[in-house]
Amino acid sequence: MSASASPASARAGLFDLTGKVAVITGASRGIGRAIAERMAEHGARVVVSSRKLDACEAVVAGIRDRGGDAMAMACHIGRKEDLAALVQATNARWGAIDILVCNAAVNPYYGPATGMSDEAYDRIMNSNVRSNFWLTNLVAPQMAARKDGAIIIISSIGGYQGSDRLGVYALSKAADMQLARNLAVEWGRQNVRANCIAPGLIKTDFARQLWETPALLAKTVAHTPLGRIGEPDEIAAAAILLAGPGGRFMTGQTIAIDGGRLAGFSRGDVE
């Protein structure tokens, strides 16, 4: 820190995204929306993307009302042509993509693996893994050409655990962690960083079945040292770290944000 820099300005600098362009998939609600809104607050120009344009436009309107800069773009992550169009539209508008957040994901099936259809399996793996593979391949080369870029994939603590109800979803999230490691190794020499965030149970529409079912919620909370589920902003905060100057020496990692659940604490074990 220079002699003229105040502690407050130094702290702001570690999370400063001014002038950066961030593309966030699945950004019309939940974790993606929180990331888009918070990155805009920290100075990024944000592309809010999801399947429904009107939902994206509502988020963009809110960002602009608060003084931020954003654009909406409809995109179906399962279609490679839609992903290419997302990249092209962003480049046409703002000239570059500095931050890519692969957040959009699906889980059309809840139950044991033996009851899962091939169609549901393909949808999960294609949407949660292949789409991220496609999109990162579309964006990483331009980041490498500028010798700077941050890729963030939203995974899940399910990628660390076996499950008798969310097995293939967990499989896809484990694959996302490996994708981040591969990207880190492939593009690191060009100063492109790739990391995952693995949330625990977060209060979003996507996870509504889990936190609105009293027995499931109670079980989760009982096995979580902090004694609660998370909020979308608590994931957004980590994304800002990974995207900004404060995360410049982190790549190939997965940050678990789960209230301590992976630490192995169980109230039932100690009471």
C-alpha positions as a printed NumPy array, in Angstrom:
array([[  0.   ,   0.   ,   0.   ],
       [  1.413,   3.384,  -0.971],
       [  1.997,   6.05 ,   1.65 ],
       [ -0.817,   8.131,   0.203],
       [ -3.404,   5.361,   0.157],
       [ -5.852,   5.254,   3.036],
       [ -6.82 ,   1.925,   4.642],
       [-10.384,   2.423,   3.367],
       [ -9.29 ,   2.949,  -0.24 ],
       [ -6.973,  -0.055,  -0.039],
       [ -9.804,  -2.265,   1.15 ],
       [-12.092,  -1.   ,  -1.599],
       [ -9.391,  -1.689,  -4.16 ],
       [ -9.255,  -5.391,  -3.352],
       [-12.893,  -5.717,  -4.43 ],
       [-12.993,  -3.02 ,  -7.103],
       [-14.525,  -4.205, -10.396],
       [-14.656,  -0.774, -12.033],
       [-14.414,  -1.032, -15.816],
       [-14.79 ,  -4.816, -15.856],
       [-17.449,  -6.599, -17.907],
       [-19.131,  -9.531, -16.174],
       [-21.386, -12.116, -17.824],
       [-23.562, -14.09 , -15.418],
       [-25.781, -16.966, -16.522],
       [-28.928, -17.802, -14.59 ],
       [-28.894, -14.214, -13.321],
       [-32.619, -13.456, -13.191],
       [-33.045, -14.818,  -9.662],
       [-31.357, -16.388,  -6.665],
       [-27.589, -16.639,  -6.494],
       [-27.082, -15.39 , -10.051],
       [-29.164, -12.287,  -9.437],
       [-27.314, -11.521,  -6.207],
       [-23.979, -11.849,  -8.006],
       [-25.116,  -9.562, -10.837],
       [-26.44 ,  -6.914,  -8.46 ],
       [-23.406,  -6.957,  -6.181],
       [-20.877,  -6.948,  -9.017],
       [-22.657,  -3.924, -10.477],
       [-22.423,  -2.21 ,  -7.083],
       [-18.677,  -2.816,  -7.175],
       [-18.335,  -1.142, -10.566],
       [-18.728,  -3.922, -13.128],
       [-20.832,  -3.619, -16.253],
       [-23.053,  -6.654, -15.993],
       [-24.756,  -8.907, -18.533],
       [-27.819, -10.447, -16.923],
       [-28.643, -13.678, -18.736],
       [-31.29 , -16.366, -18.391],
       [-33.909, -18.044, -20.548],
       [-36.599, -15.401, -19.932],
       [-35.762, -11.959, -21.275],
       [-38.431, -10.15 , -19.249],
       [-37.031, -11.53 , -16.002],
       [-33.545, -10.394, -17.014],
       [-34.819,  -6.942, -17.911],
       [-36.386,  -6.581, -14.458],
       [-33.002,  -7.216, -12.838],
       [-31.303,  -4.809, -15.236],
       [-33.847,  -2.113, -14.406],
       [-33.098,  -2.484, -10.715],
       [-29.349,  -2.269, -11.316],
       [-29.751,   0.879, -13.399],
       [-32.035,   2.441, -10.796],
       [-29.191,   2.071,  -8.305],
       [-26.703,   3.705, -10.671],
       [-25.187,   0.582, -12.192],
       [-24.714,  -0.414, -15.821],
       [-26.246,  -3.609, -17.158],
       [-27.783,  -5.261, -20.186],
       [-30.209,  -8.176, -20.519],
       [-29.689, -11.146, -22.796],
       [-31.909, -14.205, -23.187],
       [-29.894, -17.408, -23.401],
       [-30.72 , -21.107, -23.192],
       [-27.517, -22.649, -21.848],
       [-28.286, -25.999, -23.488],
       [-27.958, -24.447, -26.954],
       [-24.459, -23.74 , -28.157],
       [-25.713, -21.126, -30.608],
       [-27.34 , -19.21 , -27.74 ],
       [-24.088, -19.189, -25.797],
       [-22.192, -17.957, -28.844],
       [-24.774, -15.217, -29.306],
       [-24.375, -14.213, -25.651],
       [-20.626, -13.808, -26.111],
       [-21.006, -11.971, -29.412],
       [-23.609,  -9.553, -28.046],
       [-21.451,  -8.731, -25.03 ],
       [-18.384,  -8.129, -27.179],
       [-20.402,  -5.944, -29.523],
       [-21.751,  -3.852, -26.639],
       [-18.713,  -3.562, -24.396],
       [-15.773,  -4.983, -26.334],
       [-14.682,  -7.705, -23.915],
       [-15.627, -10.18 , -21.221],
       [-13.433,  -9.886, -18.136],
       [-15.48 , -11.986, -15.718],
       [-17.565, -15.047, -16.531],
       [-19.887, -16.556, -13.93 ],
       [-21.378, -19.908, -14.94 ],
       [-24.278, -20.094, -12.536],
       [-27.237, -21.516, -14.486],
       [-28.05 , -25.14 , -13.69 ],
       [-30.963, -27.55 , -13.638],
       [-32.164, -30.468, -11.568],
       [-35.315, -32.011, -13.065],
       [-35.227, -35.143, -10.927],
       [-35.286, -35.829,  -7.186],
       [-35.092, -39.459,  -6.15 ],
       [-33.011, -42.653,  -6.346],
       [-30.871, -43.229,  -9.429],
       [-32.794, -46.339, -10.459],
       [-35.863, -44.234, -11.189],
       [-34.091, -41.637, -13.282],
       [-34.794, -41.459, -16.999],
       [-32.064, -41.114, -19.607],
       [-33.627, -37.814, -20.639],
       [-33.306, -36.392, -17.124],
       [-29.711, -37.6  , -16.879],
       [-28.804, -35.996, -20.187],
       [-30.501, -32.745, -19.265],
       [-28.58 , -32.442, -16.002],
       [-25.194, -33.303, -17.452],
       [-25.656, -31.209, -20.582],
       [-26.953, -28.147, -18.749],
       [-24.688, -28.279, -15.718],
       [-21.431, -29.451, -17.296],
       [-21.417, -29.329, -21.08 ],
       [-22.826, -25.804, -21.212],
       [-20.053, -24.592, -18.892],
       [-17.493, -26.397, -21.049],
       [-18.881, -24.698, -24.145],
       [-19.111, -21.235, -22.627],
       [-15.685, -21.235, -21.015],
       [-14.159, -22.364, -24.31 ],
       [-15.879, -19.444, -26.017],
       [-14.656, -16.878, -23.497],
       [-11.237, -18.038, -22.236],
       [ -9.331, -17.312, -25.482],
       [-10.184, -13.609, -25.442],
       [ -9.214, -13.41 , -21.772],
       [ -5.914, -15.095, -22.597],
       [ -5.264, -12.634, -25.403],
       [ -5.555,  -9.766, -22.888],
       [ -3.592, -11.689, -20.228],
       [ -6.386, -11.228, -17.704],
       [ -9.684, -12.878, -16.804],
       [-11.692, -14.582, -14.085],
       [-13.97 , -17.585, -14.573],
       [-16.249, -18.601, -11.705],
       [-18.382, -21.736, -11.772],
       [-21.133, -22.152,  -9.202],
       [-20.928, -25.763,  -8.059],
       [-22.394, -27.256,  -4.86 ],
       [-21.264, -29.067,  -1.739],
       [-23.209, -31.925,  -3.317],
       [-20.116, -32.401,  -5.473],
       [-18.288, -33.591,  -2.355],
       [-20.974, -35.938,  -1.062],
       [-22.882, -38.994,  -2.125],
       [-26.669, -38.684,  -2.287],
       [-29.586, -41.077,  -2.506],
       [-31.859, -38.372,  -3.962],
       [-29.628, -35.93 ,  -5.851],
       [-26.96 , -38.287,  -7.127],
       [-26.638, -37.153, -10.734],
       [-26.939, -33.497,  -9.789],
       [-24.063, -34.095,  -7.35 ],
       [-22.148, -35.864, -10.111],
       [-22.521, -32.835, -12.366],
       [-21.324, -30.5  ,  -9.633],
       [-18.244, -32.611,  -8.975],
       [-17.499, -32.426, -12.695],
       [-17.723, -28.626, -12.518],
       [-15.009, -28.611,  -9.857],
       [-12.768, -30.625, -12.151],
       [-13.581, -28.329, -15.07 ],
       [-12.328, -25.375, -13.012],
       [ -9.105, -27.229, -12.231],
       [ -8.598, -28.061, -15.898],
       [ -9.201, -24.45 , -16.926],
       [ -6.788, -23.217, -14.268],
       [ -4.017, -25.418, -15.617],
       [ -4.755, -24.77 , -19.291],
       [ -5.025, -20.979, -19.089],
       [ -3.011, -20.016, -16.023],
       [  0.075, -18.89 , -17.957],
       [ -2.127, -16.324, -19.679],
       [ -3.289, -14.996, -16.285],
       [ -6.784, -16.458, -16.635],
       [ -8.059, -17.734, -13.291],
       [-10.797, -20.327, -12.85 ],
       [-12.432, -21.264,  -9.57 ],
       [-15.617, -22.816,  -8.198],
       [-17.917, -21.815,  -5.414],
       [-19.707, -24.704,  -3.717],
       [-22.725, -23.426,  -1.787],
       [-24.552, -25.391,   0.827],
       [-28.301, -24.972,   1.118],
       [-29.136, -21.395,   0.107],
       [-32.538, -19.737,   0.328],
       [-33.343, -19.577,  -3.392],
       [-36.226, -20.633,  -5.602],
       [-33.999, -23.357,  -7.078],
       [-33.642, -25.032,  -3.668],
       [-37.153, -24.213,  -2.476],
       [-38.178, -27.871,  -2.138],
       [-35.348, -28.409,   0.333],
       [-35.802, -25.39 ,   2.583],
       [-39.603, -25.314,   2.454],
       [-39.867, -28.959,   3.553],
       [-39.667, -28.783,   7.361],
       [-38.03 , -32.176,   7.856],
       [-35.361, -31.519,   5.22 ],
       [-34.667, -28.042,   6.547],
       [-34.397, -29.289,  10.115],
       [-31.969, -32.005,   9.063],
       [-29.773, -29.534,   7.211],
       [-29.744, -27.03 ,  10.043],
       [-28.995, -29.776,  12.581],
       [-25.872, -30.726,  10.631],
       [-24.694, -27.144,  10.09 ],
       [-22.447, -25.569,  12.738],
       [-23.833, -22.074,  12.107],
       [-27.34 , -23.422,  12.661],
       [-29.006, -21.911,   9.593],
       [-29.099, -21.975,   5.808],
       [-27.394, -19.386,   3.646],
       [-28.472, -16.299,   1.723],
       [-27.652, -15.479,  -1.926],
       [-25.567, -12.435,  -0.955],
       [-23.244, -14.704,   1.003],
       [-22.353, -16.438,  -2.263],
       [-22.144, -13.163,  -4.168],
       [-19.507, -11.894,  -1.743],
       [-17.19 , -14.786,  -2.612],
       [-17.758, -14.231,  -6.334],
       [-16.655, -10.609,  -5.971],
       [-13.502, -11.743,  -4.201],
       [-12.684, -14.25 ,  -6.936],
       [-13.405, -11.737,  -9.698],
       [-11.472,  -8.837,  -8.227],
       [ -7.891,  -7.929,  -7.322],
       [ -8.207,  -9.716,  -3.986],
       [ -8.433, -13.056,  -5.775],
       [ -5.509, -12.611,  -8.167],
       [ -3.462, -15.504,  -6.743],
       [ -6.308, -18.006,  -6.462],
       [ -7.046, -20.466,  -9.247],
       [ -8.169, -24.064,  -9.605],
       [ -9.881, -23.991,  -6.211],
       [-13.353, -24.659,  -4.859],
       [-14.6  , -22.529,  -1.991],
       [-17.29 , -24.244,   0.085],
       [-19.771, -21.779,   1.595],
       [-22.001, -24.027,   3.641],
       [-22.155, -22.763,   7.214],
       [-19.597, -25.413,   8.13 ],
       [-21.575, -28.453,   7.056],
       [-18.647, -30.157,   5.333],
       [-16.699, -29.838,   8.56 ],
       [-18.726, -32.805,   9.788],
       [-20.539, -31.24 ,  12.728],
       [-23.812, -32.861,  13.798],
       [-25.936, -31.687,  16.686],
       [-27.138, -35.238,  17.041],
       [-23.58 , -36.366,  17.706],
       [-23.07 , -34.052,  20.663],
       [-26.471, -33.685,  22.324]])
